Amino acid sequence: MIRTLVIGLGNMGRSHALAYHRDPAFQIVGLVNRSAHTLDPALSGYPVTAEFADALTRLKPDLVSIATYSDSHADLAIAAMEAGADVFVEKPLATTVADARRVADCAARTGRKVVVGYILRHHPSWQRLIAEARDLGGPYVFRLNLNQQSKGPTWDVHKALMQTTPPIVDCGVHYVDVMLQITEAPAVEVRGMGLRLSSEIATDMYNYGHFQVLFADGSLGWYEAGWGPMMSDTAFFVKDVVSPNGAVSIRMPESARSDDIETHTKTSLLRVHRVGAADQDISMADEPGHQQLCEREAAFVARAITEDLDLSRHLSEAVQSLAICLAADASVRSGRPVNLKEAPWAP
């Protein structure tokens, strides 16, 4: 069994811990959380500590699963690899391109596995969307967003995240990764805009933003993300890929709500539109929910370790998608487009 240390017990950390608990490939040897936390009953039998360094040295895990705030990801991942452990780390991989590359370089030097939490890569509906879009042929227009009308505890989490990471980076890496999987062309330029819509966040941070990405094959992408109680629940979930030959879209029911975590992963229906042909609706009613997707992700981690999968491309693509989103943030702050062929954004 893969001896696993889980650090961070928020929404995602809890889901990952439950996935390891349920999968016989893993044995949880400890949980790490900086503050007191009410554990899920299924996890209550595992030892909990606030000190990661002590747990890493004492428990000697095979795998460290990291679901803390973004600014700690790189240092924790490197510490785990230096101690001889493989790593699962939630997205985004880091908060700077330099830190993301430090993680990739450490993985190459130590030979440790690093899986980044791009959960949509394990989602059958998104896998189908990518395949259908590629079958249509490019160049592509990507129209993607995910706005959240967050309030109460969820808004508190978002405000904590925004101490270091804006929504277009935290969520954007998922969808830029989808764009890159479809077009397979390098991004060449990004243009971003953002606005601070709440006095509850720092004056140098914004809780609404959008950006445009230009690709070498002529494709272009648009992504939008906003967090907070002021966000609209209308058109909060747009997932369209358009090509000269048609389009493929995710269509959600009218009852879908932006503050429901299942809405962020469930798709309900794919519609494939081909020029000159009748639209094809593909039901996704039996797709996995959020917890089941975390379990699929855990199964991939186990396979990567036990079958010695080459994850170098996976990690390179995680660095690339993060670099694009961080360049979008730089564009928001500077008011100027960012050339992605220039350092530090160059792949």
Buried (B, 14 or more C-beta within 10 A) or exposed (E): EBBBBBBBBBBBBBBBBBBBBEBEBBBBBBBBBBEEBEBEEEBEEBEBBEEBEEBBEEBEBBBBBBBBBBBBBBBBBBBBBEBEBBBBBBBBBBBBBEBBBBBBEBBEEBEBBBBBBBBBBBBBBBEBBBEBBBEBEBBBBBBBBBBBBBBEEBBEBBBEBBEBBBBBBBBBBBBBBBBBBBBEBBBEBBBBBBEBBBEBBEEEBBBBBBBBBBBBEEBBBBBBBBBBBEBEEEEBBBBBBBBEBBBBBBBBEEEBEBBEBEBBBBBBBBBBBBEEEEEEEBEBEEBBEBBBBBBBBBBBBBEBBEEEBEBEEBBEBBBBBBBBBBBBBBBBEEEEBBEBEEEEBEE
